[in-house]
Amino acid sequence: MKKIVLFKVHMPKSVDESLLEVLHSGFIGQGPKVDEFENKLSNYFENKNVLTLNSGTSGLHLALRLANVGCGDEVITTPMTCTATNMPILAMGAKIVWADIDPITGLIDPNDIEKKITDKTKAIIMVHFGGIPCKIDEINEIAHKHGIKTIEDAAHAFGAEYKGKKIGNHSDFVMFSLQAIKHMTTIDGGLLLCQNEEDYKRGKLLRWYGIDREAKRKEFRCEEDILEYGYKFHMNDICATVGIEQLKYIDNIVNKHIDNQQFYDRELQGIKGVRVIPKPSNSKSSSWIYTIHIEKRDFFQTWMAQQGIMVSRVHERNDKHTAFKEFKTSLPNVDKFNATQVSIPVGWWVSEDDRAYIVAKIKEFSEKYL
Ligand SMILES: Cc1ncc(COP(=O)(O)O)c(C=O)c1O
């Protein structure tokens, strides 16, 4: 029987040589490989303010800090995401204000964001769920009217575009995850892209305890004054070496995801009990996951597993967790989205035969059970 997985690590053999060389070079911390990786990423994103970090979660944490979010401040965000999107808000001692989402796309709803802004709102986080860009311009316009910073959680959206420009250029802060199963991995890692240079420079200090690593030193000690506390969020040369090699493959990887997405967009139309998520015409999804809505979703998951196809809800609404319970509110569209959403394999490893088999099985399920 076929076995089609939902996620797969892309690790080219070609990384071996450079990785071994750095591993035994005597220098494995943050050094020249990190610089080289950041330069290459700057070219890729056409944004010079790129910070490499040890995870995407650290990227969000750093973005909130750079947005000066503090104790008691409010951050508007979506619960329909990985818990990593929202944990950093709690780490800052700030309060979560959930905004509702579009019941079909699962993306945060700008109208609900606007309703939830108060004097205490310091930042808004939007998540490009599955790689489909949110309504970025609308959200930024609302935010900037009120002097609020915006953060894109683009963990799913490496290589996605919005209005003809790569995601990574539209908001105050954009975070990418380079964790194991993302489009591109550095084993673990993350990026924070800043729109303004001041934030970038401050971020560069804060990712390394607030220490200016570029300042001239006589010897090992840190002689420059540390102006404010920082974190240990930086990337190391081992992860950067993996990233440099991965970057050579990224266009191909993203294009394969998109090709499979376009196939499903065509082939899954008009199936009883199945709803395809329409993709906005002004953007390009990077299709990290491909989400559909289907009736009898839980039974569908079990049935597809029996056919050798792994499908999953991938993310659980965050507001169900005890850690977030004090922020609970009514979110009717999250209820709707969450009741029927499920993701099917779409990645670079899904062959033409695989995707045809997946569509055939969805049709069979619909005919038999819906
Ligand atoms: C939407 C989303 N945000 C944030 C993260 C956190 O990224 P990282 O695992 O690199 O910390 C992830 C995933 O892993 C994610 O899927």
PDBQT file of the ligand as one rigid body, heavy atoms in Angstrom, charges set to zero:
ROOT
HETATM    1  C1  LIG A 401       2.731  29.153  12.541  1.00  0.00    +0.000 C 
HETATM    2  C2  LIG A 401       3.993  28.880  13.286  1.00  0.00    +0.000 A 
HETATM    3  N1  LIG A 401       4.532  29.847  14.044  1.00  0.00    +0.000 NA
HETATM    4  C3  LIG A 401       5.659  29.667  14.733  1.00  0.00    +0.000 A 
HETATM    5  C4  LIG A 401       6.353  28.482  14.682  1.00  0.00    +0.000 A 
HETATM    6  C5  LIG A 401       7.578  28.321  15.501  1.00  0.00    +0.000 C 
HETATM    7  O1  LIG A 401       8.708  28.153  14.754  1.00  0.00    +0.000 OA
HETATM    8  P1  LIG A 401       9.996  27.404  15.397  1.00  0.00    +0.000 P 
HETATM    9  O2  LIG A 401       9.615  25.958  15.527  1.00  0.00    +0.000 OA
HETATM   10  O3  LIG A 401      11.065  27.626  14.384  1.00  0.00    +0.000 OA
HETATM   11  O4  LIG A 401      10.276  28.037  16.680  1.00  0.00    +0.000 OA
HETATM   12  C6  LIG A 401       5.823  27.438  13.904  1.00  0.00    +0.000 A 
HETATM   13  C7  LIG A 401       6.457  26.161  13.795  1.00  0.00    +0.000 C 
HETATM   14  O5  LIG A 401       7.079  25.411  13.954  1.00  0.00    +0.000 OA
HETATM   15  C8  LIG A 401       4.616  27.626  13.188  1.00  0.00    +0.000 A 
HETATM   16  O6  LIG A 401       4.085  26.662  12.445  1.00  0.00    +0.000 OA
ENDROOT
TORSDOF 0
